[in-house]
Amino acid sequence: MEDLVDPAFWRDRPTLVTGATGLVGGALVRDLVAAGTDLVALVRDWVPMSELARSGRLETVKVVRGDFIDQDLLERALGEYEIDTVFHLGAQTLVPVANRNPLSTFESNIAGTWRLLEAARRSPKVKAIVVASSDKAYGAQKVLPYTEDTPLQGRHPYDVSKSCADLIAQAYAHTFGLSVVITRCGNLYGPGDLNWNRIIPGTIRSVLRGQRPLIRSDGSP
């Protein structure tokens, strides 16, 4: 594992990042570019206020324009650029959107994950895949804290999408021997976060606009 934080490990390594314009993707691209990685960013939408676009870093990497639910596009990108490592960070991450449009969320988060994993399975070059999951994949649990062995039992659309994607990734690892690592992320915050539904960017924006921040909880469990 020490090699993974060694810049020499990443130098010239052909690496694909989905979700490169997002909060985590933008930070990851920044560090990989600094390490000299041979980076390919899969970008669906141009987001001018994203950290990746504002920093000008998008101009320094290879960009594949398209959606990760496109199987042919994924196979072309992995093959043409001889990708060694994949960071699958792309997803529909907004809970309110998932509640309003569950089908598009399932298509992005579930189908998008299995299509990427299938493209990786067919590629002779891919050696490692990191799939970004969420603690929402656990759903409501009676016993806390979670452990890695806690059953995944999402009940709401977003939670279910992460439970399913997580289990599919495990299936590809156990059945086909893909080298897959799953990260079940908690609440994230940092520069370039444009998800105003999250408490920290939402509060900062309210203050900058001279508005009262929205109190979302009384602190009860």
C-alpha positions in Angstrom: 0.0 0.0 0.0 2.9 2.4 0.6 3.5 2.3 -3.2 0.1 3.9 -3.8 1.1 7.2 -2.1 4.5 7.2 -3.7 4.5 9.6 -6.7 6.9 7.3 -8.5 4.3 4.6 -8.5 1.9 6.8 -10.5 4.4 8.3 -12.9 3.4 7.5 -16.5 0.8 5.0 -15.3 -2.2 5.0 -17.7 -5.1 5.8 -15.4 -8.8 6.5 -16.1 -10.9 8.7 -13.8 -14.7 8.9 -14.1 -16.4 11.8 -12.3 -13.3 13.9 -12.9 -15.3 17.2 -12.6 -16.7 16.3 -9.2 -15.5 17.1 -5.7 -13.4 14.0 -5.2 -12.5 13.6 -8.8 -11.1 17.1 -9.1 -8.9 16.6 -6.1 -7.7 13.2 -7.3 -6.9 14.5 -10.8 -4.9 17.4 -9.2 -2.7 14.9 -7.2 -2.3 12.5 -10.1 -1.3 15.2 -12.5 1.3 16.4 -9.9 2.6 12.8 -9.8 3.0 12.7 -13.6 0.3 10.2 -14.2 -0.7 9.4 -17.8 -4.3 10.5 -17.0 -7.5 10.1 -19.0 -10.6 11.9 -17.7 -14.0 10.7 -18.7 -16.2 13.9 -18.8 -19.9 13.9 -19.6 -20.8 17.6 -19.0 -18.7 20.7 -19.1 -19.0 22.3 -15.6 -17.3 25.7 -15.8 -17.3 26.2 -12.0 -15.8 22.9 -11.2 -12.3 22.8 -9.7 -11.0 20.9 -12.6 -12.2 23.5 -15.2 -11.4 26.6 -13.1 -7.8 25.4 -12.4 -7.1 24.9 -16.1 -6.1 21.3 -15.2 -8.5 19.9 -17.7 -6.3 21.3 -20.4 -3.4 19.2 -19.2 -5.0 15.7 -19.4 -6.5 13.5 -22.0 -10.3 13.9 -22.1 -12.8 11.4 -23.4 -16.2 13.1 -23.8 -19.2 10.9 -23.0 -21.1 9.0 -20.4 -19.9 6.0 -18.5 -23.1 4.2 -19.2 -21.9 3.9 -22.8 -20.4 0.4 -23.0 -18.7 0.9 -26.4 -17.2 4.2 -25.2 -15.8 2.6 -22.1 -14.2 -0.3 -24.0 -12.7 2.1 -26.6 -11.2 4.3 -23.8 -9.7 1.4 -21.9 -8.3 -0.2 -25.0 -7.1 2.9 -26.9 -5.3 4.4 -24.0 -4.2 1.0 -22.6 -5.6 1.9 -19.1 -3.9 0.2 -16.2 -5.8 1.7 -13.3 -9.4 2.9 -13.0 -11.0 5.2 -10.5 -14.7 5.0 -10.8 -15.9 8.1 -9.1 -18.7 9.1 -11.5 -22.3 8.8 -10.1 -25.6 10.6 -9.6 -24.9 11.8 -6.0 -27.9 13.9 -5.1 -30.4 12.2 -2.8 -33.3 14.6 -3.8 -32.7 13.9 -7.5 -32.7 10.2 -6.8 -36.1 10.5 -5.1 -37.5 12.4 -8.0 -35.8 10.4 -10.7 -35.0 6.9 -9.4 -34.6 5.4 -12.9 -31.9 7.8 -14.0 -30.1 7.3 -10.7 -30.3 3.5 -11.1 -29.0 3.8 -14.7 -26.1 5.9 -13.7 -25.1 4.3 -10.4 -25.9 0.7 -11.0 -25.8 0.1 -14.7 -22.9 2.5 -15.1 -20.9 0.5 -12.6 -21.5 -2.9 -14.1 -20.8 -1.6 -17.6 -17.5 -0.2 -16.4 -16.6 -3.4 -14.6 -17.5 -5.5 -17.6 -15.4 -3.3 -19.9 -12.5 -3.7 -17.4 -13.1 -7.5 -17.3 -12.7 -7.6 -21.1 -9.6 -5.5 -21.1 -6.2 -7.3 -20.9 -4.5 -4.2 -19.5 -6.6 -3.2 -16.5 -4.9 -4.3 -13.3 -6.8 -2.3 -10.6 -10.2 -0.7 -10.1 -11.3 1.6 -7.3 -15.1 2.0 -7.0 -16.4 4.8 -4.9 -19.4 3.6 -2.9 -21.0 5.3 0.1 -22.0 4.6 3.7 -25.5 5.0 2.4 -25.1 1.5 1.0 -25.6 0.2 4.6 -29.1 1.6 4.9 -30.6 1.8 8.3 -28.8 -0.4 10.8 -29.7 -1.3 14.4 -26.1 -1.9 15.4 -23.5 0.9 15.0 -20.8 1.6 14.1 -20.7 -0.1 10.7 -18.1 -2.7 9.9 -17.0 -4.0 6.5 -19.1 -7.1 7.1 -22.3 -5.2 8.0 -25.0 -6.2 5.5 -25.8 -3.7 2.7 -29.5 -3.0 2.9 -30.4 0.4 1.3 -34.1 1.1 1.2 -34.4 4.5 -0.6 -33.4 5.0 -4.2 -30.0 6.5 -3.7 -29.1 4.1 -0.9 -30.3 1.1 -3.0 -28.2 2.3 -6.0 -25.1 2.3 -3.8 -25.9 -1.1 -2.2 -26.4 -2.6 -5.6 -23.3 -1.1 -7.2 -21.2 -2.2 -4.2 -22.5 -5.8 -4.4 -21.9 -5.9 -8.2 -18.3 -4.8 -7.7 -17.8 -7.5 -5.2 -19.3 -10.0 -7.6 -16.8 -9.1 -10.3 -14.0 -9.3 -7.8 -15.0 -12.7 -6.5 -16.2 -14.3 -9.7 -13.8 -13.0 -12.3 -10.8 -12.1 -10.1 -10.8 -8.4 -10.9 -8.7 -6.4 -8.5 -11.4 -4.2 -7.1 -11.3 -1.9 -4.1 -14.5 -0.4 -2.8 -14.4 2.8 -0.7 -17.6 3.5 1.3 -17.3 7.2 1.7 -19.0 9.2 4.5 -19.8 12.9 4.2 -17.2 14.7 2.1 -16.4 18.4 1.9 -13.7 20.5 0.3 -12.8 23.1 -2.3 -14.8 23.0 -5.4 -17.9 21.3 -3.9 -20.8 22.5 -6.0 -23.4 20.2 -4.3 -25.5 22.8 -2.5 -27.6 20.2 -0.8 -24.5 19.3 1.4 -24.5 21.2 4.6 -21.0 22.8 4.4 -21.2 24.3 0.8 -24.9 25.1 1.4 -24.1 27.0 4.6 -21.1 28.9 3.0 -23.3 30.0 0.1 -26.0 31.2 2.4 -23.5 33.3 4.4 -22.0 34.8 1.3 -25.5 35.8 0.1 -26.3 37.3 3.5 -28.9 34.6 4.2 -29.5 32.7 7.4 -28.1 29.2 7.2 -30.6 26.4 7.2 -30.5 24.3 10.4 -31.1 20.8 9.2 -31.0 18.8 12.5 -31.4 19.3 16.2 -28.5 16.8 16.8 -30.8 13.9 17.7 -29.6 10.4 16.6 
